[in-house]
Amino acid sequence: MDKLSDHLIVFEDVSKFYGEILGVNRVTLSIEPGITSLVGPNGSGKTTLMNLMTGLIQPTRGRVTVLDYRADHPELFFRKVGYCSQFDSFPAGLTGFEFIRSYLLVHGYTKQQAQDLAWRALHRVDLIEAAHRKVAAYSKGMRQRIRLAQAIAHGPSVMILDEPLNGLDPMARSETIRLFRQLAAEGLHLIISSHILHEVDMMSDRVILLNNGYVVAEGDIRGVRDEMEEHPMQILIRCDRPGVLAARVFEQDSVVEARIHKDRHGLFIKTRDADAFYLLLNRVVLDDGLNVESVSPVDDNLDAVYQYLIGSSGEAA
Amino acid sequence: MSTPTEALNFEAPQMGSRALWLRQVGAILRLEVRKNFMGKRAILLYLIAAFPVLLMAALSVELGSRVGSPGNIGEANIIFANLYEGLILRTIVFFGCAWTFMNLFRGEVVDRSLHYYFLAPVRREVLVFGKYFSGIVATMILFTITTAGSLMFLYIGLGSSGMGYLGNGPGKGQALAYLGITWLACVGYGAVFLVIGLFFRNPMIPALLAYGWEFINFLLPPVLKKISVIHYLHSLAPVPVPEGPFAMVAEPTPAYLSIPGLLIFTAVVLALASYRIRRMQITYGGE
């Protein structure tokens, strides 16, 4: 029977030091299938976590398993795992097709299998036409895509992608995100680091926020946001009579601030209990015939969570 | 970017089988041999390998006029023996192997491309052997041409007697012995430099120390002489080369001991390389 850990990426009290420099410290995580994004400023430990997952570096302390496999058994491990690293470098002299096929041959596939898998991977990243051009002549976006193709070519169950959207034009970004969503829907683990918060917000099932080598929060964005009690939720209600609503909201102790919008067609509130506020809003609509145009949480997103937890001083990377 | 249009349900290669390892070694060999011959680092190797041949070509006319009679083939043998041991074996093959084998791993760290191998489902020991054999193939081919080319030019200078000596006479056996020594040098030095490339961030310093150790081998006491590659190769020379008045005399090791001895030494060094690579981490930024 399958164990739970057969489906998880597990960090058990993992620390990594580079000499005296901290990479990550005391990380304990269980990552489920779906898209998980690693977010944090430069030097927060995102790439270190990815390199630990794939065995490129070894933990100073603790243990990492991916679907219950360890990276020190590469024959098993890398059948399940594909890693698109941030290293923008390639073996010299190879075309895109040769690059993918050569490493599939190293996997142990036959020539025919390697060729078929290479074409399929190139097709997925839309590089068929450039397949026979030297990788050295590729643009940054094409190099990014060929690395992605190399990581997915053998059909891994876990894909680890370090800044996979870097260098891609908007169309390619959108197509790549679509591909990620599709792979996640097929039951794959996708671990992605990205510095573009709204894209992370859009595509992730959950996030892991890192700062200075520590995990500062993890879970789905809304869940993380709800747990931040020291930062009341900000909600903007566009309505015809904001004054009526403002008079009622202070019935709740959890509402800490209410401000009428300067165009007099909206109310901005801060509350520690968003669910209670929504119930109140329903009552006001029924009791007072308030005409509500829209209700929008202002800081219920990754950008806000990031700002609260890590601060504006740390540029996301 | 496209979505998958067809499923490719290949059986994953069977793990742990000798057939898989051989296939993986073959794939690594193909990639690496290509790099060894076609990469930018190959240019220096070609220059190193070509130097003795060009030197012998330039000198062949002069040597021919000096030792051009059949009776002087013995003198030509001594000239070649000295040239072979002093230049080809101790310098050309030594530094050619250093350049090739140290770059097998170190070069990929510098180029930041080693991680592609480390992220493949291949045992790291298999990677060591694949890369080592690719170095053996490259150096054996090049230095066979160097050794054979140098021999040819020397004996061409002796005219038909020289060619006859080399083609059908005792020179044929000598030529094969020199080629054998060259191949064994590639095997032994290759392993040493592979492991140096794995252990040291700047492998040129230990390579020069190794060169110094090999160079002063004739001064070392018999026990220390045996901790070197040149001692075993020197013992196999078809034409003995005197080591000078300051040499510490040691019994030459017979071929039936020196060849297995060198191969055992190589196996031990490769085992050390395998041990090292299993613990190797990729931190290009720190290199």
Interface residues (C-beta under 8 A of the other chain):
Chain A: Y18 N51 T54 G55 L56 I57 Q58 D72 P74 E75 L76 F77 F78 R79 V81 G82 Y83 S85 F87 S89 F90 P91 A92 G93 S102 Y103 L105 V106 H107 G108 Y109 T110 Q113 D116 L117 R120 H123 R124 V125 D126 R145 Q150 G155 A172 E175 T176 R178 L179 Q182
Chain B: M1 S2 T3 P4 T5 E6 L8 F10 A12 P13 M15 G16 L20 R23 Q24 G26 A27 I28 R30 L31 R34 K35 M38 G39 K40 E108 D111 R112 S113 H115 Y116 Y117 F118 L119 A120 P121 V122 R123 R124 R278 R279 Q281 I282 T283 Y284 G286
